[in-house]
Amino acid sequence: PRPWWDFSKERKATLAKDAPLTLW
């Protein structure tokens, strides 16, 4: 199993692609 921060980075990358302006 991967550490939680791997999933966190993956999730953030997905969110950035799906809604690039939401968090910026």
mmCIF entry with sequence, helices, sheets and N, C-alpha, C, O atoms, coordinates in Angstrom:
data_MODEL
# 
_entry.id   MODEL 
# 
_entity.id                         1 
_entity.type                       polymer 
_entity.pdbx_number_of_molecules   1 
# 
_entity_poly.entity_id                      1 
_entity_poly.type                           'polypeptide(L)' 
_entity_poly.nstd_linkage                   no 
_entity_poly.nstd_monomer                   no 
_entity_poly.pdbx_seq_one_letter_code       PRPWWDFSKERKATLAKDAPLTLW 
_entity_poly.pdbx_seq_one_letter_code_can   PRPWWDFSKERKATLAKDAPLTLW 
_entity_poly.pdbx_strand_id                 A 
# 
loop_
_entity_poly_seq.entity_id 
_entity_poly_seq.num 
_entity_poly_seq.mon_id 
_entity_poly_seq.hetero 
1 1  PRO n 
1 2  ARG n 
1 3  PRO n 
1 4  TRP n 
1 5  TRP n 
1 6  ASP n 
1 7  PHE n 
1 8  SER n 
1 9  LYS n 
1 10 GLU n 
1 11 ARG n 
1 12 LYS n 
1 13 ALA n 
1 14 THR n 
1 15 LEU n 
1 16 ALA n 
1 17 LYS n 
1 18 ASP n 
1 19 ALA n 
1 20 PRO n 
1 21 LEU n 
1 22 THR n 
1 23 LEU n 
1 24 TRP n 
# 
_struct_asym.id          A 
_struct_asym.entity_id   1 
# 
_struct_conf.conf_type_id            HELX_P 
_struct_conf.id                      HELX_P1 
_struct_conf.pdbx_PDB_helix_id       AA1 
_struct_conf.beg_label_comp_id       TRP 
_struct_conf.beg_label_asym_id       A 
_struct_conf.beg_label_seq_id        4 
_struct_conf.pdbx_beg_PDB_ins_code   ? 
_struct_conf.end_label_comp_id       ASP 
_struct_conf.end_label_asym_id       A 
_struct_conf.end_label_seq_id        18 
_struct_conf.pdbx_end_PDB_ins_code   ? 
_struct_conf.beg_auth_comp_id        TRP 
_struct_conf.beg_auth_asym_id        A 
_struct_conf.beg_auth_seq_id         4 
_struct_conf.end_auth_comp_id        ASP 
_struct_conf.end_auth_asym_id        A 
_struct_conf.end_auth_seq_id         18 
_struct_conf.pdbx_PDB_helix_class    1 
_struct_conf.details                 ? 
_struct_conf.pdbx_PDB_helix_length   15 
# 
_struct_conf_type.id          HELX_P 
_struct_conf_type.criteria    ? 
_struct_conf_type.reference   ? 
# 
loop_
_atom_site.group_PDB 
_atom_site.id 
_atom_site.type_symbol 
_atom_site.label_atom_id 
_atom_site.label_alt_id 
_atom_site.label_comp_id 
_atom_site.label_asym_id 
_atom_site.label_entity_id 
_atom_site.label_seq_id 
_atom_site.pdbx_PDB_ins_code 
_atom_site.Cartn_x 
_atom_site.Cartn_y 
_atom_site.Cartn_z 
_atom_site.occupancy 
_atom_site.B_iso_or_equiv 
_atom_site.pdbx_formal_charge 
_atom_site.auth_seq_id 
_atom_site.auth_comp_id 
_atom_site.auth_asym_id 
_atom_site.auth_atom_id 
_atom_site.pdbx_PDB_model_num 
ATOM 1  N N  . PRO A 1 1  ? 0.825   -1.216 0.000   1.00 0.00 ? 1  PRO A N  1 
ATOM 2  C CA . PRO A 1 1  ? 0.000   0.000  0.000   1.00 0.00 ? 1  PRO A CA 1 
ATOM 3  C C  . PRO A 1 1  ? 0.863   1.271  0.000   1.00 0.00 ? 1  PRO A C  1 
ATOM 4  O O  . PRO A 1 1  ? 1.944   1.311  0.587   1.00 0.00 ? 1  PRO A O  1 
ATOM 5  N N  . ARG A 1 2  ? 0.362   2.273  -0.658  1.00 0.00 ? 2  ARG A N  1 
ATOM 6  C CA . ARG A 1 2  ? 1.107   3.528  -0.717  1.00 0.00 ? 2  ARG A CA 1 
ATOM 7  C C  . ARG A 1 2  ? 0.793   4.397  0.494   1.00 0.00 ? 2  ARG A C  1 
ATOM 8  O O  . ARG A 1 2  ? -0.287  4.286  1.073   1.00 0.00 ? 2  ARG A O  1 
ATOM 9  N N  . PRO A 1 3  ? 1.722   5.256  0.878   1.00 0.00 ? 3  PRO A N  1 
ATOM 10 C CA . PRO A 1 3  ? 1.447   6.199  1.972   1.00 0.00 ? 3  PRO A CA 1 
ATOM 11 C C  . PRO A 1 3  ? 0.344   7.176  1.588   1.00 0.00 ? 3  PRO A C  1 
ATOM 12 O O  . PRO A 1 3  ? 0.068   7.387  0.408   1.00 0.00 ? 3  PRO A O  1 
ATOM 13 N N  . TRP A 1 4  ? -0.272  7.760  2.585   1.00 0.00 ? 4  TRP A N  1 
ATOM 14 C CA . TRP A 1 4  ? -1.445  8.598  2.336   1.00 0.00 ? 4  TRP A CA 1 
ATOM 15 C C  . TRP A 1 4  ? -1.111  9.808  1.472   1.00 0.00 ? 4  TRP A C  1 
ATOM 16 O O  . TRP A 1 4  ? -1.960  10.290 0.723   1.00 0.00 ? 4  TRP A O  1 
ATOM 17 N N  . TRP A 1 5  ? 0.133   10.303 1.574   1.00 0.00 ? 5  TRP A N  1 
ATOM 18 C CA . TRP A 1 5  ? 0.456   11.525 0.828   1.00 0.00 ? 5  TRP A CA 1 
ATOM 19 C C  . TRP A 1 5  ? 0.545   11.257 -0.674  1.00 0.00 ? 5  TRP A C  1 
ATOM 20 O O  . TRP A 1 5  ? 0.372   12.173 -1.478  1.00 0.00 ? 5  TRP A O  1 
ATOM 21 N N  . ASP A 1 6  ? 0.811   10.013 -1.056  1.00 0.00 ? 6  ASP A N  1 
ATOM 22 C CA . ASP A 1 6  ? 0.769   9.667  -2.475  1.00 0.00 ? 6  ASP A CA 1 
ATOM 23 C C  . ASP A 1 6  ? -0.644  9.864  -3.028  1.00 0.00 ? 6  ASP A C  1 
ATOM 24 O O  . ASP A 1 6  ? -0.832  10.441 -4.099  1.00 0.00 ? 6  ASP A O  1 
ATOM 25 N N  . PHE A 1 7  ? -1.619  9.379  -2.285  1.00 0.00 ? 7  PHE A N  1 
ATOM 26 C CA . PHE A 1 7  ? -3.003  9.533  -2.711  1.00 0.00 ? 7  PHE A CA 1 
ATOM 27 C C  . PHE A 1 7  ? -3.408  11.007 -2.669  1.00 0.00 ? 7  PHE A C  1 
ATOM 28 O O  . PHE A 1 7  ? -4.191  11.470 -3.498  1.00 0.00 ? 7  PHE A O  1 
ATOM 29 N N  . SER A 1 8  ? -2.865  11.734 -1.693  1.00 0.00 ? 8  SER A N  1 
ATOM 30 C CA . SER A 1 8  ? -3.190  13.150 -1.571  1.00 0.00 ? 8  SER A CA 1 
ATOM 31 C C  . SER A 1 8  ? -2.691  13.915 -2.793  1.00 0.00 ? 8  SER A C  1 
ATOM 32 O O  . SER A 1 8  ? -3.409  14.742 -3.356  1.00 0.00 ? 8  SER A O  1 
ATOM 33 N N  . LYS A 1 9  ? -1.447  13.630 -3.198  1.00 0.00 ? 9  LYS A N  1 
ATOM 34 C CA . LYS A 1 9  ? -0.891  14.298 -4.373  1.00 0.00 ? 9  LYS A CA 1 
ATOM 35 C C  . LYS A 1 9  ? -1.694  13.929 -5.619  1.00 0.00 ? 9  LYS A C  1 
ATOM 36 O O  . LYS A 1 9  ? -1.980  14.782 -6.460  1.00 0.00 ? 9  LYS A O  1 
ATOM 37 N N  . GLU A 1 10 ? -2.050  12.663 -5.727  1.00 0.00 ? 10 GLU A N  1 
ATOM 38 C CA . GLU A 1 10 ? -2.818  12.207 -6.879  1.00 0.00 ? 10 GLU A CA 1 
ATOM 39 C C  . GLU A 1 10 ? -4.175  12.909 -6.916  1.00 0.00 ? 10 GLU A C  1 
ATOM 40 O O  . GLU A 1 10 ? -4.632  13.341 -7.974  1.00 0.00 ? 10 GLU A O  1 
ATOM 41 N N  . ARG A 1 11 ? -4.802  13.014 -5.767  1.00 0.00 ? 11 ARG A N  1 
ATOM 42 C CA . ARG A 1 11 ? -6.115  13.644 -5.678  1.00 0.00 ? 11 ARG A CA 1 
ATOM 43 C C  . ARG A 1 11 ? -6.021  15.115 -6.072  1.00 0.00 ? 11 ARG A C  1 
ATOM 44 O O  . ARG A 1 11 ? -6.854  15.626 -6.821  1.00 0.00 ? 11 ARG A O  1 
ATOM 45 N N  . LYS A 1 12 ? -4.986  15.788 -5.552  1.00 0.00 ? 12 LYS A N  1 
ATOM 46 C CA . LYS A 1 12 ? -4.818  17.207 -5.861  1.00 0.00 ? 12 LYS A CA 1 
ATOM 47 C C  . LYS A 1 12 ? -4.566  17.410 -7.351  1.00 0.00 ? 12 LYS A C  1 
ATOM 48 O O  . LYS A 1 12 ? -5.059  18.370 -7.943  1.00 0.00 ? 12 LYS A O  1 
ATOM 49 N N  . ALA A 1 13 ? -3.797  16.506 -7.955  1.00 0.00 ? 13 ALA A N  1 
ATOM 50 C CA . ALA A 1 13 ? -3.525  16.608 -9.391  1.00 0.00 ? 13 ALA A CA 1 
ATOM 51 C C  . ALA A 1 13 ? -4.818  16.420 -10.180 1.00 0.00 ? 13 ALA A C  1 
ATOM 52 O O  . ALA A 1 13 ? -5.064  17.115 -11.166 1.00 0.00 ? 13 ALA A O  1 
ATOM 53 N N  . THR A 1 14 ? -5.637  15.474 -9.734  1.00 0.00 ? 14 THR A N  1 
ATOM 54 C CA . THR A 1 14 ? -6.913  15.234 -10.405 1.00 0.00 ? 14 THR A CA 1 
ATOM 55 C C  . THR A 1 14 ? -7.824  16.451 -10.281 1.00 0.00 ? 14 THR A C  1 
ATOM 56 O O  . THR A 1 14 ? -8.463  16.860 -11.250 1.00 0.00 ? 14 THR A O  1 
ATOM 57 N N  . LEU A 1 15 ? -7.877  17.018 -9.096  1.00 0.00 ? 15 LEU A N  1 
ATOM 58 C CA . LEU A 1 15 ? -8.710  18.195 -8.889  1.00 0.00 ? 15 LEU A CA 1 
ATOM 59 C C  . LEU A 1 15 ? -8.207  19.364 -9.719  1.00 0.00 ? 15 LEU A C  1 
ATOM 60 O O  . LEU A 1 15 ? -8.997  20.133 -10.267 1.00 0.00 ? 15 LEU A O  1 
ATOM 61 N N  . ALA A 1 16 ? -6.896  19.493 -9.809  1.00 0.00 ? 16 ALA A N  1 
ATOM 62 C CA . ALA A 1 16 ? -6.311  20.591 -10.584 1.00 0.00 ? 16 ALA A CA 1 
ATOM 63 C C  . ALA A 1 16 ? -6.669  20.460 -12.057 1.00 0.00 ? 16 ALA A C  1 
ATOM 64 O O  . ALA A 1 16 ? -6.903  21.456 -12.741 1.00 0.00 ? 16 ALA A O  1 
ATOM 65 N N  . LYS A 1 17 ? -6.711  19.214 -12.542 1.00 0.00 ? 17 LYS A N  1 
ATOM 66 C CA . LYS A 1 17 ? -7.066  18.997 -13.942 1.00 0.00 ? 17 LYS A CA 1 
ATOM 67 C C  . LYS A 1 17 ? -8.563  19.212 -14.172 1.00 0.00 ? 17 LYS A C  1 
ATOM 68 O O  . LYS A 1 17 ? -8.969  19.770 -15.191 1.00 0.00 ? 17 LYS A O  1 
ATOM 69 N N  . ASP A 1 18 ? -9.372  18.767 -13.216 1.00 0.00 ? 18 ASP A N  1 
ATOM 70 C CA . ASP A 1 18 ? -10.824 18.855 -13.374 1.00 0.00 ? 18 ASP A CA 1 
ATOM 71 C C  . ASP A 1 18 ? -11.318 20.295 -13.214 1.00 0.00 ? 18 ASP A C  1 
ATOM 72 O O  . ASP A 1 18 ? -12.205 20.736 -13.945 1.00 0.00 ? 18 ASP A O  1 
ATOM 73 N N  . ALA A 1 19 ? -10.742 21.020 -12.262 1.00 0.00 ? 19 ALA A N  1 
ATOM 74 C CA . ALA A 1 19 ? -11.171 22.396 -11.999 1.00 0.00 ? 19 ALA A CA 1 
ATOM 75 C C  . ALA A 1 19 ? -9.945  23.263 -11.703 1.00 0.00 ? 19 ALA A C  1 
ATOM 76 O O  . ALA A 1 19 ? -9.668  23.572 -10.544 1.00 0.00 ? 19 ALA A O  1 
ATOM 77 N N  . PRO A 1 20 ? -9.218  23.651 -12.738 1.00 0.00 ? 20 PRO A N  1 
ATOM 78 C CA . PRO A 1 20 ? -7.935  24.329 -12.564 1.00 0.00 ? 20 PRO A CA 1 
ATOM 79 C C  . PRO A 1 20 ? -8.041  25.664 -11.840 1.00 0.00 ? 20 PRO A C  1 
ATOM 80 O O  . PRO A 1 20 ? -7.045  26.142 -11.297 1.00 0.00 ? 20 PRO A O  1 
ATOM 81 N N  . LEU A 1 21 ? -9.211  26.275 -11.817 1.00 0.00 ? 21 LEU A N  1 
ATOM 82 C CA . LEU A 1 21 ? -9.317  27.596 -11.202 1.00 0.00 ? 21 LEU A CA 1 
ATOM 83 C C  . LEU A 1 21 ? -9.912  27.555 -9.801  1.00 0.00 ? 21 LEU A C  1 
ATOM 84 O O  . LEU A 1 21 ? -9.987  28.578 -9.122  1.00 0.00 ? 21 LEU A O  1 
ATOM 85 N N  . THR A 1 22 ? -10.335 26.364 -9.370  1.00 0.00 ? 22 THR A N  1 
ATOM 86 C CA . THR A 1 22 ? -11.050 26.280 -8.104  1.00 0.00 ? 22 THR A CA 1 
ATOM 87 C C  . THR A 1 22 ? -10.184 26.692 -6.924  1.00 0.00 ? 22 THR A C  1 
ATOM 88 O O  . THR A 1 22 ? -10.638 27.416 -6.038  1.00 0.00 ? 22 THR A O  1 
ATOM 89 N N  . LEU A 1 23 ? -8.927  26.228 -6.910  1.00 0.00 ? 23 LEU A N  1 
ATOM 90 C CA . LEU A 1 23 ? -8.068  26.467 -5.754  1.00 0.00 ? 23 LEU A CA 1 
ATOM 91 C C  . LEU A 1 23 ? -7.021  27.537 -6.015  1.00 0.00 ? 23 LEU A C  1 
ATOM 92 O O  . LEU A 1 23 ? -6.214  27.855 -5.141  1.00 0.00 ? 23 LEU A O  1 
ATOM 93 N N  . TRP A 1 24 ? -7.037  28.091 -7.220  1.00 0.00 ? 24 TRP A N  1 
ATOM 94 C CA . TRP A 1 24 ? -6.031  29.107 -7.537  1.00 0.00 ? 24 TRP A CA 1 
ATOM 95 C C  . TRP A 1 24 ? -6.756  30.425 -7.725  1.00 0.00 ? 24 TRP A C  1 
ATOM 96 O O  . TRP A 1 24 ? -6.124  31.444 -8.002  1.00 0.00 ? 24 TRP A O  1 
# 
